[in-house]
Amino acid sequence: MAFSQPSFWSLSVEAWISLQKAPKSLIWFSYAFLFHLHPFLPPFSNQG
């Protein structure tokens, strides 16, 4: 595999630390991320 596990784990640890430091910022970022991906997601609300 060309995937580097140590850097993946270090990124996960950094993400966890930033979550502990600024949870409100991370929540805002997660909402922004979801809204950014919204056009690419299937329209669940239009299923009915």
Jmol script that loads the backbone (N, CA, C; Angstrom):
load data "model"
ATOM      1  N   MET A   1       0.831  -1.207   0.000  1.00  0.00           N
ATOM      2  CA  MET A   1       0.000   0.000   0.000  1.00  0.00           C
ATOM      3  C   MET A   1       0.868   1.260   0.000  1.00  0.00           C
ATOM      4  N   ALA A   2       0.384   2.254  -0.712  1.00  0.00           N
ATOM      5  CA  ALA A   2       1.099   3.530  -0.726  1.00  0.00           C
ATOM      6  C   ALA A   2       0.589   4.461   0.366  1.00  0.00           C
ATOM      7  N   PHE A   3      -0.299   3.912   1.221  1.00  0.00           N
ATOM      8  CA  PHE A   3      -0.886   4.718   2.286  1.00  0.00           C
ATOM      9  C   PHE A   3       0.013   4.682   3.518  1.00  0.00           C
ATOM     10  N   SER A   4       0.345   5.868   4.015  1.00  0.00           N
ATOM     11  CA  SER A   4       1.249   5.950   5.162  1.00  0.00           C
ATOM     12  C   SER A   4       0.441   6.022   6.456  1.00  0.00           C
ATOM     13  N   GLN A   5       0.465   4.932   7.218  1.00  0.00           N
ATOM     14  CA  GLN A   5      -0.317   4.890   8.454  1.00  0.00           C
ATOM     15  C   GLN A   5       0.176   5.867   9.527  1.00  0.00           C
ATOM     16  N   PRO A   6       1.489   6.011   9.760  1.00  0.00           N
ATOM     17  CA  PRO A   6       1.939   6.939  10.811  1.00  0.00           C
ATOM     18  C   PRO A   6       1.435   8.367  10.591  1.00  0.00           C
ATOM     19  N   SER A   7       1.469   8.866   9.358  1.00  0.00           N
ATOM     20  CA  SER A   7       0.998  10.231   9.127  1.00  0.00           C
ATOM     21  C   SER A   7      -0.513  10.305   9.296  1.00  0.00           C
ATOM     22  N   PHE A   8      -1.208   9.214   8.945  1.00  0.00           N
ATOM     23  CA  PHE A   8      -2.658   9.181   9.145  1.00  0.00           C
ATOM     24  C   PHE A   8      -2.977   9.285  10.636  1.00  0.00           C
ATOM     25  N   TRP A   9      -2.253   8.526  11.447  1.00  0.00           N
ATOM     26  CA  TRP A   9      -2.494   8.557  12.891  1.00  0.00           C
ATOM     27  C   TRP A   9      -2.120   9.910  13.484  1.00  0.00           C
ATOM     28  N   SER A  10      -1.043  10.528  12.973  1.00  0.00           N
ATOM     29  CA  SER A  10      -0.660  11.839  13.503  1.00  0.00           C
ATOM     30  C   SER A  10      -1.722  12.882  13.155  1.00  0.00           C
ATOM     31  N   LEU A  11      -2.303  12.756  11.954  1.00  0.00           N
ATOM     32  CA  LEU A  11      -3.384  13.675  11.592  1.00  0.00           C
ATOM     33  C   LEU A  11      -4.606  13.447  12.464  1.00  0.00           C
ATOM     34  N   SER A  12      -4.882  12.187  12.778  1.00  0.00           N
ATOM     35  CA  SER A  12      -6.027  11.879  13.645  1.00  0.00           C
ATOM     36  C   SER A  12      -5.806  12.459  15.038  1.00  0.00           C
ATOM     37  N   VAL A  13      -4.576  12.329  15.535  1.00  0.00           N
ATOM     38  CA  VAL A  13      -4.256  12.870  16.866  1.00  0.00           C
ATOM     39  C   VAL A  13      -4.369  14.395  16.851  1.00  0.00           C
ATOM     40  N   GLU A  14      -3.867  15.030  15.792  1.00  0.00           N
ATOM     41  CA  GLU A  14      -3.968  16.489  15.706  1.00  0.00           C
ATOM     42  C   GLU A  14      -5.430  16.933  15.635  1.00  0.00           C
ATOM     43  N   ALA A  15      -6.239  16.167  14.893  1.00  0.00           N
ATOM     44  CA  ALA A  15      -7.658  16.499  14.796  1.00  0.00           C
ATOM     45  C   ALA A  15      -8.330  16.363  16.158  1.00  0.00           C
ATOM     46  N   TRP A  16      -7.946  15.308  16.900  1.00  0.00           N
ATOM     47  CA  TRP A  16      -8.521  15.095  18.237  1.00  0.00           C
ATOM     48  C   TRP A  16      -8.105  16.204  19.194  1.00  0.00           C
ATOM     49  N   ILE A  17      -6.831  16.616  19.115  1.00  0.00           N
ATOM     50  CA  ILE A  17      -6.349  17.700  19.979  1.00  0.00           C
ATOM     51  C   ILE A  17      -7.082  19.000  19.658  1.00  0.00           C
ATOM     52  N   SER A  18      -7.245  19.293  18.374  1.00  0.00           N
ATOM     53  CA  SER A  18      -7.946  20.522  18.005  1.00  0.00           C
ATOM     54  C   SER A  18      -9.413  20.441  18.411  1.00  0.00           C
ATOM     55  N   LEU A  19      -9.981  19.226  18.418  1.00  0.00           N
ATOM     56  CA  LEU A  19     -11.356  19.053  18.884  1.00  0.00           C
ATOM     57  C   LEU A  19     -11.445  19.373  20.370  1.00  0.00           C
ATOM     58  N   GLN A  20     -10.435  18.942  21.136  1.00  0.00           N
ATOM     59  CA  GLN A  20     -10.427  19.223  22.577  1.00  0.00           C
ATOM     60  C   GLN A  20     -10.210  20.702  22.847  1.00  0.00           C
ATOM     61  N   LYS A  21      -9.434  21.367  22.002  1.00  0.00           N
ATOM     62  CA  LYS A  21      -9.124  22.782  22.226  1.00  0.00           C
ATOM     63  C   LYS A  21     -10.280  23.682  21.801  1.00  0.00           C
ATOM     64  N   ALA A  22     -10.863  23.417  20.633  1.00  0.00           N
ATOM     65  CA  ALA A  22     -11.907  24.296  20.107  1.00  0.00           C
ATOM     66  C   ALA A  22     -13.046  23.474  19.523  1.00  0.00           C
ATOM     67  N   PRO A  23     -13.898  22.884  20.376  1.00  0.00           N
ATOM     68  CA  PRO A  23     -14.989  22.046  19.886  1.00  0.00           C
ATOM     69  C   PRO A  23     -15.987  22.824  19.036  1.00  0.00           C
ATOM     70  N   LYS A  24     -16.240  24.095  19.410  1.00  0.00           N
ATOM     71  CA  LYS A  24     -17.198  24.881  18.635  1.00  0.00           C
ATOM     72  C   LYS A  24     -16.674  25.134  17.227  1.00  0.00           C
ATOM     73  N   SER A  25     -15.379  25.379  17.097  1.00  0.00           N
ATOM     74  CA  SER A  25     -14.794  25.578  15.779  1.00  0.00           C
ATOM     75  C   SER A  25     -14.919  24.318  14.943  1.00  0.00           C
ATOM     76  N   LEU A  26     -14.673  23.162  15.575  1.00  0.00           N
ATOM     77  CA  LEU A  26     -14.734  21.904  14.831  1.00  0.00           C
ATOM     78  C   LEU A  26     -16.171  21.600  14.414  1.00  0.00           C
ATOM     79  N   ILE A  27     -17.122  21.907  15.282  1.00  0.00           N
ATOM     80  CA  ILE A  27     -18.529  21.696  14.941  1.00  0.00           C
ATOM     81  C   ILE A  27     -18.906  22.590  13.757  1.00  0.00           C
ATOM     82  N   TRP A  28     -18.484  23.861  13.794  1.00  0.00           N
ATOM     83  CA  TRP A  28     -18.760  24.777  12.686  1.00  0.00           C
ATOM     84  C   TRP A  28     -18.122  24.264  11.411  1.00  0.00           C
ATOM     85  N   PHE A  29     -16.885  23.741  11.505  1.00  0.00           N
ATOM     86  CA  PHE A  29     -16.190  23.212  10.339  1.00  0.00           C
ATOM     87  C   PHE A  29     -16.915  21.988   9.790  1.00  0.00           C
ATOM     88  N   SER A  30     -17.413  21.132  10.678  1.00  0.00           N
ATOM     89  CA  SER A  30     -18.127  19.939  10.215  1.00  0.00           C
ATOM     90  C   SER A  30     -19.411  20.343   9.490  1.00  0.00           C
ATOM     91  N   TYR A  31     -20.118  21.362  10.006  1.00  0.00           N
ATOM     92  CA  TYR A  31     -21.310  21.842   9.316  1.00  0.00           C
ATOM     93  C   TYR A  31     -20.943  22.424   7.956  1.00  0.00           C
ATOM     94  N   ALA A  32     -19.866  23.218   7.901  1.00  0.00           N
ATOM     95  CA  ALA A  32     -19.438  23.802   6.635  1.00  0.00           C
ATOM     96  C   ALA A  32     -19.045  22.708   5.644  1.00  0.00           C
ATOM     97  N   PHE A  33     -18.392  21.665   6.153  1.00  0.00           N
ATOM     98  CA  PHE A  33     -17.972  20.548   5.307  1.00  0.00           C
ATOM     99  C   PHE A  33     -19.191  19.833   4.729  1.00  0.00           C
ATOM    100  N   LEU A  34     -20.206  19.596   5.580  1.00  0.00           N
ATOM    101  CA  LEU A  34     -21.418  18.924   5.114  1.00  0.00           C
ATOM    102  C   LEU A  34     -22.146  19.781   4.077  1.00  0.00           C
ATOM    103  N   PHE A  35     -22.223  21.084   4.319  1.00  0.00           N
ATOM    104  CA  PHE A  35     -22.884  21.961   3.362  1.00  0.00           C
ATOM    105  C   PHE A  35     -22.101  22.034   2.054  1.00  0.00           C
ATOM    106  N   HIS A  36     -20.781  21.927   2.146  1.00  0.00           N
ATOM    107  CA  HIS A  36     -19.943  21.956   0.949  1.00  0.00           C
ATOM    108  C   HIS A  36     -20.159  20.702   0.112  1.00  0.00           C
ATOM    109  N   LEU A  37     -20.365  19.559   0.779  1.00  0.00           N
ATOM    110  CA  LEU A  37     -20.562  18.299   0.059  1.00  0.00           C
ATOM    111  C   LEU A  37     -22.022  18.071  -0.324  1.00  0.00           C
ATOM    112  N   HIS A  38     -22.900  18.931   0.147  1.00  0.00           N
ATOM    113  CA  HIS A  38     -24.329  18.733  -0.080  1.00  0.00           C
ATOM    114  C   HIS A  38     -24.696  18.536  -1.559  1.00  0.00           C
ATOM    115  N   PRO A  39     -24.179  19.350  -2.492  1.00  0.00           N
ATOM    116  CA  PRO A  39     -24.544  19.156  -3.909  1.00  0.00           C
ATOM    117  C   PRO A  39     -24.126  17.794  -4.453  1.00  0.00           C
ATOM    118  N   PHE A  40     -23.132  17.167  -3.836  1.00  0.00           N
ATOM    119  CA  PHE A  40     -22.629  15.887  -4.334  1.00  0.00           C
ATOM    120  C   PHE A  40     -23.351  14.698  -3.697  1.00  0.00           C
ATOM    121  N   LEU A  41     -24.146  14.978  -2.669  1.00  0.00           N
ATOM    122  CA  LEU A  41     -24.867  13.905  -1.992  1.00  0.00           C
ATOM    123  C   LEU A  41     -26.216  13.677  -2.674  1.00  0.00           C
ATOM    124  N   PRO A  42     -26.734  12.451  -2.614  1.00  0.00           N
ATOM    125  CA  PRO A  42     -28.056  12.176  -3.186  1.00  0.00           C
ATOM    126  C   PRO A  42     -29.138  12.937  -2.435  1.00  0.00           C
ATOM    127  N   PRO A  43     -30.154  13.395  -3.121  1.00  0.00           N
ATOM    128  CA  PRO A  43     -31.221  14.196  -2.479  1.00  0.00           C
ATOM    129  C   PRO A  43     -32.140  13.327  -1.630  1.00  0.00           C
ATOM    130  N   PHE A  44     -31.777  13.131  -0.368  1.00  0.00           N
ATOM    131  CA  PHE A  44     -32.558  12.260   0.505  1.00  0.00           C
ATOM    132  C   PHE A  44     -33.951  12.852   0.761  1.00  0.00           C
ATOM    133  N   SER A  45     -34.041  14.184   0.807  1.00  0.00           N
ATOM    134  CA  SER A  45     -35.322  14.802   1.127  1.00  0.00           C
ATOM    135  C   SER A  45     -36.301  14.712  -0.041  1.00  0.00           C
ATOM    136  N   ASN A  46     -35.807  14.374  -1.232  1.00  0.00           N
ATOM    137  CA  ASN A  46     -36.680  14.262  -2.399  1.00  0.00           C
ATOM    138  C   ASN A  46     -37.050  12.811  -2.711  1.00  0.00           C
ATOM    139  N   GLN A  47     -36.793  11.904  -1.777  1.00  0.00           N
ATOM    140  CA  GLN A  47     -37.085  10.487  -2.014  1.00  0.00           C
ATOM    141  C   GLN A  47     -38.600  10.271  -2.108  1.00  0.00           C
ATOM    142  N   GLY A  48     -39.409  11.006  -1.295  1.00  0.00           N
ATOM    143  CA  GLY A  48     -40.837  10.811  -1.290  1.00  0.00           C
ATOM    144  C   GLY A  48     -41.504  11.647  -2.353  1.00  0.00           C
TER     145      GLY A  48
END
end "model"
wireframe off; spacefill off
backbone 0.3
color backbone group
